[in-house]
Amino acid sequence: MTEQESPRPTPVAVSDVAALLGVSVHTVNQWRKRAAGAKQVEPFPPAVGKVAGADYWWADEILAWAERTGRRSGHSEGTPRRDQSGSDEI
């Protein structure tokens, strides 16, 4: 073996993003909608492609975005973050 291959990126759909970040699919869709008009916060990353008509992203890019925007740090995977009103954080 001459060169070590870098791992392949993992594609994720909306439901996968939700599970990865511990939020609902609705929350992910709200982040996506807000991305179009976002000026003061980093918008949700654009999809990198489509499979069978459904958008997908690279998992590592979503995780990096979540870290940069505070949507991942300080909570465990699979546990939705709650704002003070008790609803999913969006």
PyMOL commands that set and color helices and strands:
alter all, ss='L'
color gray80, all
select helices_A, chain A and resi 14-21+25-35+59-69
alter helices_A, ss='H'
color red, helices_A
select strands_A, chain A and resi 11-12+49-51+54-58
alter strands_A, ss='S'
color yellow, strands_A
deselect
rebuild
show_as cartoon
